[in-house]
Amino acid sequence: MKNTALTNTHQALGAKMVPFAGYNMPVSYEGINIEHETVRKGVGVFDVSHMGEFLISGPKALDLIQKVSSNDASKMAVGKAQYSCLPNETGGVVDDLIIYKMKEDQYLLVVNASNIDKDWAHISKYNEEFGAEMRNISDEYSLLAIQGPKAVEAMQPLSSIDLAAIKFYSFEVADFAGIDNVIISATGYTGSGGFEIYCKNEDVQQVWDKVFEAGASFDIKPIGLAARDTLRLEMGYCLYGNDISDTTSPLEAGLGWITKFTKDFVNSEALAKEKEEGPKRKLIAFELDEKGIPRHDYDIVDAEGNTIGIVTSGTMSPSLGKGIGLGYVPAATAQIGTKIYIQVRKKALQATIVKPPFYKA
């Protein structure tokens, strides 16, 4: 089990630690609902240093990225980030990721912790054609997500740049918390604004400490992975391994907006055909009409009790006070407003298909 550079800090704070993607990670401190509300209304800090980082450089860096990713990275200027995915050869998704354009010929790819080795092997396979320089810097860098509506105000004293001026999915490389050359990115997985901060492992303790000093008057709190999951689900954001996988296509998962057929990429011909014909199943968002909590792998059934799909993510929404979830159903059943049923133990609970996000600020 790997540790992040802040594991001892989390343990000293009384965090409940769990194994996650091969890492010893804090799942909660005070409790999910308190931590969830902190991010929705104030500012909270996640240690997500388990995420993977690849640096791809050289004159062929963009060519490689264009080949392996679904979105069009040629549209990015330096200082911009882009959500994308890595399609596989059989219609599914190797991983979803964020691509940062660091320089004209240098890109940072941030991938899911559980997929670091798989992603590296997949991209390396295609790099045999291009010969871009690839560096796996995952073990050298830490990542803090400082999220919530008060993040900008709370963190401004820690940097000489205007944090409010960094637009969504843009970033600056600047001073932060007394450390130079920190990536300050206006990205996150919560839907409540804020930043993601990338720094070297040896600097992250100083950054963490200064972040909590600066945020003290804003009642800043450390936040665990459990609240990260409820926050992302309220936004309808996909989680790899649940809502997207090696066997789900980006089009089924509602990721057509990051699948650009203006270029050739891995499996693009088959995906273009799928788009033309329409995917046979779709990822839907639903709210329970009755009391109950939908869970991953629960069956979705019709009014007659026939199984028509499966729940991929589900929880009790702390913000809405009702059961919410994502799941796959046949495309013909995927219309907004359609009534479906979630098999919770022996009872089929009625639910309504809704348009995400569930939570609207």
LOLUMDO-368913 format. One record per residue (C-alpha): x, y, z; residue number from 0; residue in three letters. Coordinates in pm, whole numbers, plus 32768, in hexadecimal, padded with zeros to 4 digits. Example, Ala and Ser with C-alpha at 12.3 -4.5 7.8 and 13.67 -1.06 7.14 Angstrom:
# LOLUMDO-368913
{{84CE; 7E3E; 830C}; 0; 'Ala'}
{{8557; 7F96; 82CA}; 1; 'Ser'}
//
This chain:
# LOLUMDO-368913
{{8000; 8000; 8000}; 0; 'Met'}
{{8092; 8150; 7F97}; 1; 'Lys'}
{{8079; 8287; 806E}; 2; 'Asn'}
{{805F; 83F1; 7FFE}; 3; 'Thr'}
{{8151; 84F1; 808C}; 4; 'Ala'}
{{803A; 855F; 817A}; 5; 'Leu'}
{{7FD0; 840E; 8209}; 6; 'Thr'}
{{805E; 845A; 8364}; 7; 'Asn'}
{{7FA9; 85AB; 8361}; 8; 'Thr'}
{{7E5B; 8502; 8314}; 9; 'His'}
{{7E8F; 8403; 8427}; 10; 'Gln'}
{{7EE6; 8516; 8520}; 11; 'Ala'}
{{7D9F; 85C3; 84C1}; 12; 'Leu'}
{{7CE1; 8485; 8518}; 13; 'Gly'}
{{7C85; 842B; 83B3}; 14; 'Ala'}
{{7BEB; 82D9; 836F}; 15; 'Lys'}
{{7CE4; 823E; 827A}; 16; 'Met'}
{{7C86; 813B; 8173}; 17; 'Val'}
{{7D3A; 808D; 8053}; 18; 'Pro'}
{{7CDF; 8139; 7F0B}; 19; 'Phe'}
{{7D81; 80F5; 7DB8}; 20; 'Ala'}
{{7EB4; 8066; 7E66}; 21; 'Gly'}
{{7ED8; 8191; 7F50}; 22; 'Tyr'}
{{7E8F; 81C8; 80C0}; 23; 'Asn'}
{{7D91; 82E6; 80A6}; 24; 'Met'}
{{7CB5; 83B3; 8191}; 25; 'Pro'}
{{7B48; 8357; 8155}; 26; 'Val'}
{{7ABA; 8443; 825F}; 27; 'Ser'}
{{7B16; 851F; 8389}; 28; 'Tyr'}
{{79DD; 85A7; 8435}; 29; 'Glu'}
{{78DA; 84FA; 835D}; 30; 'Gly'}
{{785C; 8501; 81F6}; 31; 'Ile'}
{{773C; 85F6; 8222}; 32; 'Asn'}
{{7809; 86F9; 82E0}; 33; 'Ile'}
{{7926; 86E2; 81E6}; 34; 'Glu'}
{{7836; 86ED; 80BD}; 35; 'His'}
{{778B; 8828; 8140}; 36; 'Glu'}
{{78DE; 88CB; 8186}; 37; 'Thr'}
{{7934; 88B5; 8014}; 38; 'Val'}
{{77DB; 8920; 7F9B}; 39; 'Arg'}
{{77D1; 8A55; 807D}; 40; 'Lys'}
{{7936; 8AA7; 80E3}; 41; 'Gly'}
{{7A8A; 8A12; 8092}; 42; 'Val'}
{{7B20; 88B9; 80C3}; 43; 'Gly'}
{{7C66; 880B; 8065}; 44; 'Val'}
{{7C92; 86B1; 7FCF}; 45; 'Phe'}
{{7DDE; 85FA; 7FB8}; 46; 'Asp'}
{{7DC0; 8551; 7E65}; 47; 'Val'}
{{7F34; 8511; 7E38}; 48; 'Ser'}
{{7EE8; 83AC; 7DCD}; 49; 'His'}
{{7E8D; 842F; 7C72}; 50; 'Met'}
{{7F87; 83EA; 7B5B}; 51; 'Gly'}
{{8049; 84ED; 7A92}; 52; 'Glu'}
{{80F5; 84B4; 7943}; 53; 'Phe'}
{{81C9; 85BC; 7896}; 54; 'Leu'}
{{81C8; 859D; 771A}; 55; 'Ile'}
{{82BF; 867A; 7661}; 56; 'Ser'}
{{8363; 86B8; 7512}; 57; 'Gly'}
{{82FC; 8711; 73AE}; 58; 'Pro'}
{{821A; 85DD; 7396}; 59; 'Lys'}
{{8173; 8608; 74EB}; 60; 'Ala'}
{{8031; 8696; 745A}; 61; 'Leu'}
{{8023; 858C; 7349}; 62; 'Asp'}
{{8032; 8479; 7451}; 63; 'Leu'}
{{7F29; 851F; 752A}; 64; 'Ile'}
{{7E45; 8551; 73FF}; 65; 'Gln'}
{{7E65; 83DF; 73AB}; 66; 'Lys'}
{{7E19; 8356; 7506}; 67; 'Val'}
{{7D17; 8452; 7586}; 68; 'Ser'}
{{7BB2; 8493; 7515}; 69; 'Ser'}
{{7BA8; 860E; 753C}; 70; 'Asn'}
{{7C5B; 86FF; 7453}; 71; 'Asp'}
{{7D96; 876E; 750B}; 72; 'Ala'}
{{7E01; 8848; 73E5}; 73; 'Ser'}
{{7CFC; 8947; 7456}; 74; 'Lys'}
{{7DB5; 8988; 759E}; 75; 'Met'}
{{7E92; 8AB7; 75E0}; 76; 'Ala'}
{{7FAB; 8AAF; 76DF}; 77; 'Val'}
{{7F0D; 8AD9; 7838}; 78; 'Gly'}
{{7DD2; 8A17; 77E0}; 79; 'Lys'}
{{7D55; 88C5; 7857}; 80; 'Ala'}
{{7C6B; 87D3; 77A9}; 81; 'Gln'}
{{7B97; 86AE; 781E}; 82; 'Tyr'}
{{7BBF; 8581; 773B}; 83; 'Ser'}
{{7BC5; 8407; 7734}; 84; 'Cys'}
{{7CA2; 82F4; 76A8}; 85; 'Leu'}
{{7BCC; 8213; 75CA}; 86; 'Pro'}
{{7C36; 80A7; 75AB}; 87; 'Asn'}
{{7C2F; 7FD3; 7470}; 88; 'Glu'}
{{7AEB; 7F1E; 74C7}; 89; 'Thr'}
{{79F5; 803D; 7501}; 90; 'Gly'}
{{7A3C; 807C; 7672}; 91; 'Gly'}
{{7B0A; 8175; 7738}; 92; 'Val'}
{{7C69; 8139; 77C3}; 93; 'Val'}
{{7C46; 8266; 78AB}; 94; 'Asp'}
{{7BC5; 83C9; 78C4}; 95; 'Asp'}
{{7CC5; 84D8; 7904}; 96; 'Leu'}
{{7D1B; 864A; 7901}; 97; 'Ile'}
{{7E1D; 86CB; 7809}; 98; 'Ile'}
{{7EDD; 8809; 785A}; 99; 'Tyr'}
{{7F9D; 88C9; 774F}; 100; 'Lys'}
{{80D6; 8934; 780E}; 101; 'Met'}
{{81A3; 89B5; 76E5}; 102; 'Lys'}
{{8184; 89AB; 756B}; 103; 'Glu'}
{{821E; 884F; 7563}; 104; 'Asp'}
{{81D5; 87D2; 76C3}; 105; 'Gln'}
{{8098; 8740; 775D}; 106; 'Tyr'}
{{8041; 86BE; 78B6}; 107; 'Leu'}
{{7F4A; 859D; 78C1}; 108; 'Leu'}
{{7E9C; 8560; 7A0E}; 109; 'Val'}
{{7E0A; 8401; 7A25}; 110; 'Val'}
{{7D51; 832F; 7B23}; 111; 'Asn'}
{{7E25; 8286; 7C2F}; 112; 'Ala'}
{{7D9E; 8129; 7BEB}; 113; 'Ser'}
{{7DF7; 8147; 7A7A}; 114; 'Asn'}
{{7F5A; 81D6; 7A86}; 115; 'Ile'}
{{800A; 809B; 7A09}; 116; 'Asp'}
{{7EF6; 8045; 790F}; 117; 'Lys'}
{{7EF1; 81A6; 787E}; 118; 'Asp'}
{{806C; 81B7; 7867}; 119; 'Trp'}
{{8078; 806C; 77A8}; 120; 'Ala'}
{{7F5C; 80D8; 76C0}; 121; 'His'}
{{7FF4; 822A; 7668}; 122; 'Ile'}
{{8154; 8196; 7649}; 123; 'Ser'}
{{80D2; 8097; 754D}; 124; 'Lys'}
{{805B; 81AE; 7466}; 125; 'Tyr'}
{{8192; 827F; 74A7}; 126; 'Asn'}
{{8262; 8180; 73E7}; 127; 'Glu'}
{{81DF; 8232; 72AF}; 128; 'Glu'}
{{8227; 8394; 732A}; 129; 'Phe'}
{{8355; 8387; 7412}; 130; 'Gly'}
{{82E3; 849A; 7500}; 131; 'Ala'}
{{839F; 84B8; 7649}; 132; 'Glu'}
{{82CF; 841D; 7761}; 133; 'Met'}
{{8311; 8440; 78D7}; 134; 'Arg'}
{{8240; 83A3; 79E9}; 135; 'Asn'}
{{8263; 84A1; 7B03}; 136; 'Ile'}
{{8145; 8413; 7BD7}; 137; 'Ser'}
{{8227; 83BB; 7CFE}; 138; 'Asp'}
{{82CA; 8516; 7D04}; 139; 'Glu'}
{{8195; 85F2; 7D1A}; 140; 'Tyr'}
{{8083; 8633; 7E17}; 141; 'Ser'}
{{7F2A; 86BC; 7DC7}; 142; 'Leu'}
{{7E44; 8781; 7EAD}; 143; 'Leu'}
{{7CE2; 87DA; 7E45}; 144; 'Ala'}
{{7C75; 891A; 7EF8}; 145; 'Ile'}
{{7B01; 8927; 7EAB}; 146; 'Gln'}
{{79D5; 89FE; 7F03}; 147; 'Gly'}
{{7940; 8B58; 7EC5}; 148; 'Pro'}
{{7A2E; 8BFD; 7FBF}; 149; 'Lys'}
{{7B6B; 8B61; 7F2C}; 150; 'Ala'}
{{7BD8; 8C92; 7E63}; 151; 'Val'}
{{7BAF; 8D88; 7F81}; 152; 'Glu'}
{{7C4F; 8CA1; 8081}; 153; 'Ala'}
{{7D7D; 8C48; 7FAB}; 154; 'Met'}
{{7DC8; 8D9D; 7F0E}; 155; 'Gln'}
{{7EC5; 8E03; 801F}; 156; 'Pro'}
{{7F9A; 8CD3; 7FBF}; 157; 'Leu'}
{{7FEB; 8D45; 7E5A}; 158; 'Ser'}
{{8061; 8E80; 7DA9}; 159; 'Ser'}
{{7F7D; 8E38; 7C7F}; 160; 'Ile'}
{{7E0B; 8E8E; 7C6D}; 161; 'Asp'}
{{7D63; 8D40; 7CB3}; 162; 'Leu'}
{{7C0B; 8DC6; 7C51}; 163; 'Ala'}
{{7C93; 8E0B; 7AF3}; 164; 'Ala'}
{{7CDE; 8C9B; 7AAF}; 165; 'Ile'}
{{7BB8; 8C28; 79DD}; 166; 'Lys'}
{{7B19; 8ACF; 79F6}; 167; 'Phe'}
{{7BF8; 89C5; 7957}; 168; 'Tyr'}
{{7D1E; 8AB6; 794B}; 169; 'Ser'}
{{7E57; 8AB6; 7A22}; 170; 'Phe'}
{{7F87; 8B80; 7A86}; 171; 'Glu'}
{{80E3; 8B0E; 7AED}; 172; 'Val'}
{{8133; 8BFD; 7C07}; 173; 'Ala'}
{{8193; 8C2C; 7D74}; 174; 'Asp'}
{{80A8; 8B96; 7E74}; 175; 'Phe'}
{{80D4; 8B6E; 7FEC}; 176; 'Ala'}
{{8240; 8BDB; 7FD4}; 177; 'Gly'}
{{8297; 8ADB; 7EC6}; 178; 'Ile'}
{{82F3; 8B3D; 7D61}; 179; 'Asp'}
{{827E; 8A8E; 7C22}; 180; 'Asn'}
{{813D; 8A01; 7CAF}; 181; 'Val'}
{{8028; 89A8; 7BB9}; 182; 'Ile'}
{{7EEB; 8A5F; 7C27}; 183; 'Ile'}
{{7DCD; 89D0; 7B59}; 184; 'Ser'}
{{7C62; 8A45; 7B5B}; 185; 'Ala'}
{{7BE3; 88E0; 7B46}; 186; 'Thr'}
{{7B42; 87EA; 7C35}; 187; 'Gly'}
{{7A50; 86CB; 7C64}; 188; 'Tyr'}
{{794E; 876F; 7D44}; 189; 'Thr'}
{{788C; 8873; 7C7D}; 190; 'Gly'}
{{78C3; 8979; 7D8C}; 191; 'Ser'}
{{79F0; 8A30; 7CF9}; 192; 'Gly'}
{{7B50; 8A48; 7D7A}; 193; 'Gly'}
{{7CA6; 89CC; 7D11}; 194; 'Phe'}
{{7D84; 889F; 7CEA}; 195; 'Glu'}
{{7EEA; 88D9; 7D5C}; 196; 'Ile'}
{{800B; 8809; 7CD2}; 197; 'Tyr'}
{{8158; 881A; 7D87}; 198; 'Cys'}
{{8287; 8741; 7DD3}; 199; 'Lys'}
{{8261; 8641; 7EEC}; 200; 'Asn'}
{{836B; 86F0; 7FBD}; 201; 'Glu'}
{{82A4; 8836; 7FB4}; 202; 'Asp'}
{{8144; 87B7; 7FF6}; 203; 'Val'}
{{8156; 87BD; 8174}; 204; 'Gln'}
{{81AB; 8930; 816C}; 205; 'Gln'}
{{8094; 896F; 8071}; 206; 'Val'}
{{7F9A; 88AB; 8147}; 207; 'Trp'}
{{7FFA; 8965; 8285}; 208; 'Asp'}
{{7FE7; 8ABD; 81E5}; 209; 'Lys'}
{{7E9B; 8A6A; 813B}; 210; 'Val'}
{{7E05; 8A18; 828F}; 211; 'Phe'}
{{7E99; 8B51; 832C}; 212; 'Glu'}
{{7E0A; 8C2C; 8216}; 213; 'Ala'}
{{7CBA; 8B7D; 8224}; 214; 'Gly'}
{{7C93; 8B7B; 83A0}; 215; 'Ala'}
{{7BA9; 8CA7; 83A7}; 216; 'Ser'}
{{7AD7; 8BFF; 8295}; 217; 'Phe'}
{{7AAC; 8AC2; 8367}; 218; 'Asp'}
{{7B74; 89F6; 826C}; 219; 'Ile'}
{{7B6C; 887D; 82A2}; 220; 'Lys'}
{{7C1E; 874A; 821A}; 221; 'Pro'}
{{7B34; 8678; 8140}; 222; 'Ile'}
{{7B41; 8503; 80FF}; 223; 'Gly'}
{{7AFB; 842B; 7FCF}; 224; 'Leu'}
{{7999; 83D3; 8043}; 225; 'Ala'}
{{7923; 853D; 8025}; 226; 'Ala'}
{{79E3; 855D; 7EDE}; 227; 'Arg'}
{{7906; 8447; 7E59}; 228; 'Asp'}
{{77BB; 84E2; 7ECD}; 229; 'Thr'}
{{7825; 8637; 7E46}; 230; 'Leu'}
{{7881; 85B1; 7CED}; 231; 'Arg'}
{{7748; 84DD; 7CDA}; 232; 'Leu'}
{{7667; 8609; 7D24}; 233; 'Glu'}
{{7704; 86A6; 7BED}; 234; 'Met'}
{{76D1; 856C; 7B1B}; 235; 'Gly'}
{{7849; 854C; 7AE0}; 236; 'Tyr'}
{{78BB; 83F5; 7A70}; 237; 'Cys'}
{{799E; 8320; 7B4B}; 238; 'Leu'}
{{7A85; 8230; 7A98}; 239; 'Tyr'}
{{7A44; 80C9; 7AFC}; 240; 'Gly'}
{{78D7; 8118; 7B48}; 241; 'Asn'}
{{7837; 81EB; 7A36}; 242; 'Asp'}
{{7943; 81C1; 792C}; 243; 'Ile'}
{{7A24; 8098; 78F0}; 244; 'Ser'}
{{7AD2; 7FC1; 77EB}; 245; 'Asp'}
{{797A; 7F4B; 7778}; 246; 'Thr'}
{{78B6; 8096; 776F}; 247; 'Thr'}
{{78D5; 817A; 7643}; 248; 'Ser'}
{{78FC; 82F2; 7672}; 249; 'Pro'}
{{77BC; 8322; 75A9}; 250; 'Leu'}
{{76F3; 823C; 768E}; 251; 'Glu'}
{{777F; 82F8; 77BA}; 252; 'Ala'}
{{770B; 844C; 7738}; 253; 'Gly'}
{{786E; 84B5; 76E2}; 254; 'Leu'}
{{7826; 8504; 7576}; 255; 'Gly'}
{{7886; 866D; 75C6}; 256; 'Trp'}
{{79F1; 85FF; 75FC}; 257; 'Ile'}
{{79F2; 8513; 74D0}; 258; 'Thr'}
{{7A5B; 85DF; 73A0}; 259; 'Lys'}
{{7A4D; 853A; 724A}; 260; 'Phe'}
{{7B11; 8656; 71A7}; 261; 'Thr'}
{{7C4C; 857F; 71CC}; 262; 'Lys'}
{{7CBB; 8415; 71C4}; 263; 'Asp'}
{{7CE0; 8371; 731A}; 264; 'Phe'}
{{7CDC; 8212; 73AB}; 265; 'Val'}
{{7B9B; 8160; 733B}; 266; 'Asn'}
{{7B0B; 82A5; 72AE}; 267; 'Ser'}
{{7A76; 81F4; 717E}; 268; 'Glu'}
{{79AA; 8103; 7252}; 269; 'Ala'}
{{793F; 8217; 7341}; 270; 'Leu'}
{{78D2; 82F2; 721B}; 271; 'Ala'}
{{77FA; 81D2; 71A2}; 272; 'Lys'}
{{7768; 81AA; 7300}; 273; 'Glu'}
{{7716; 831E; 7306}; 274; 'Lys'}
{{766B; 8306; 71B3}; 275; 'Glu'}
{{759A; 81D8; 7218}; 276; 'Glu'}
{{7566; 8251; 737D}; 277; 'Gly'}
{{75E3; 8195; 74AF}; 278; 'Pro'}
{{7509; 806E; 751A}; 279; 'Lys'}
{{7518; 80D0; 768A}; 280; 'Arg'}
{{754F; 8215; 7743}; 281; 'Lys'}
{{75CA; 828B; 7895}; 282; 'Leu'}
{{74A8; 8334; 7944}; 283; 'Ile'}
{{7485; 8401; 7A82}; 284; 'Ala'}
{{7363; 83B1; 7B69}; 285; 'Phe'}
{{72C5; 8425; 7CAF}; 286; 'Glu'}
{{7203; 833A; 7D91}; 287; 'Leu'}
{{7096; 8399; 7DC0}; 288; 'Asp'}
{{708B; 82CB; 7F01}; 289; 'Glu'}
{{716C; 82AC; 8031}; 290; 'Lys'}
{{729B; 81D4; 7FF5}; 291; 'Gly'}
{{7404; 81D3; 7F87}; 292; 'Ile'}
{{746A; 814C; 7E32}; 293; 'Pro'}
{{75BD; 809E; 7E2E}; 294; 'Arg'}
{{76BE; 8036; 7D2B}; 295; 'His'}
{{7651; 7EF5; 7C77}; 296; 'Asp'}
{{74E1; 7F03; 7CE2}; 297; 'Tyr'}
{{73F9; 7E97; 7BC9}; 298; 'Asp'}
{{7324; 7F93; 7B0B}; 299; 'Ile'}
{{71D4; 7EF5; 7AB5}; 300; 'Val'}
{{7099; 7F58; 79F8}; 301; 'Asp'}
{{6F35; 7F66; 7A81}; 302; 'Ala'}
{{6F0F; 7DED; 7A40}; 303; 'Glu'}
{{704A; 7D9E; 7B05}; 304; 'Gly'}
{{7121; 7D4A; 79D5}; 305; 'Asn'}
{{7290; 7DA9; 79FE}; 306; 'Thr'}
{{72E5; 7EB5; 78FF}; 307; 'Ile'}
{{742A; 7F42; 7987}; 308; 'Gly'}
{{7517; 7F71; 7AA7}; 309; 'Ile'}
{{7570; 8087; 7B9D}; 310; 'Val'}
{{76DA; 80F2; 7B6D}; 311; 'Thr'}
{{76E6; 81FC; 7C81}; 312; 'Ser'}
{{75EC; 824B; 7D92}; 313; 'Gly'}
{{75D4; 82FE; 7EE0}; 314; 'Thr'}
{{74F9; 83C7; 7FC9}; 315; 'Met'}
{{7532; 852C; 7F51}; 316; 'Ser'}
{{7599; 8604; 807C}; 317; 'Pro'}
{{7529; 8741; 7FC6}; 318; 'Ser'}
{{73D9; 86BF; 7F49}; 319; 'Leu'}
{{7382; 85CB; 8060}; 320; 'Gly'}
{{7317; 84BE; 7F68}; 321; 'Lys'}
{{73A7; 838E; 7EBD}; 322; 'Gly'}
{{7456; 83D9; 7D72}; 323; 'Ile'}
{{751B; 830B; 7C7C}; 324; 'Gly'}
{{75A3; 82C3; 7B23}; 325; 'Leu'}
{{756B; 8188; 7A5B}; 326; 'Gly'}
{{7551; 80ED; 7903}; 327; 'Tyr'}
{{7403; 80A2; 785D}; 328; 'Val'}
{{739A; 805C; 76F3}; 329; 'Pro'}
{{739F; 819D; 7623}; 330; 'Ala'}
{{7226; 817F; 75E9}; 331; 'Ala'}
{{71EE; 819E; 7763}; 332; 'Thr'}
{{72E0; 82BF; 779D}; 333; 'Ala'}
{{71F8; 83E9; 776C}; 334; 'Gln'}
{{71E8; 84F5; 787D}; 335; 'Ile'}
{{70B1; 84C6; 7953}; 336; 'Gly'}
{{7097; 834E; 7919}; 337; 'Thr'}
{{703A; 8282; 7A4E}; 338; 'Lys'}
{{7121; 8161; 7AA1}; 339; 'Ile'}
{{7149; 8086; 7BD5}; 340; 'Tyr'}
{{727E; 803B; 7CA6}; 341; 'Ile'}
{{7289; 7EE4; 7D47}; 342; 'Gln'}
{{72EE; 7F30; 7EAE}; 343; 'Val'}
{{72FF; 7DDB; 7F58}; 344; 'Arg'}
{{71A3; 7D44; 7F25}; 345; 'Lys'}
{{70F0; 7E89; 7ED2}; 346; 'Lys'}
{{70E3; 7F3F; 7D83}; 347; 'Ala'}
{{70EF; 80B5; 7DCE}; 348; 'Leu'}
{{7067; 81A8; 7CCC}; 349; 'Gln'}
{{715A; 82A5; 7C3A}; 350; 'Ala'}
{{714E; 83B5; 7B31}; 351; 'Thr'}
{{7254; 83EF; 7A24}; 352; 'Ile'}
{{72D0; 8555; 7A42}; 353; 'Val'}
{{73C5; 8636; 7990}; 354; 'Lys'}
{{750D; 865E; 7A52}; 355; 'Pro'}
{{7595; 8708; 7B19}; 356; 'Pro'}
{{74BD; 86A5; 7C42}; 357; 'Phe'}
{{754C; 87C7; 7D0C}; 358; 'Tyr'}
{{7522; 8925; 7C81}; 359; 'Lys'}
{{75D7; 8A39; 7D3E}; 360; 'Ala'}
//
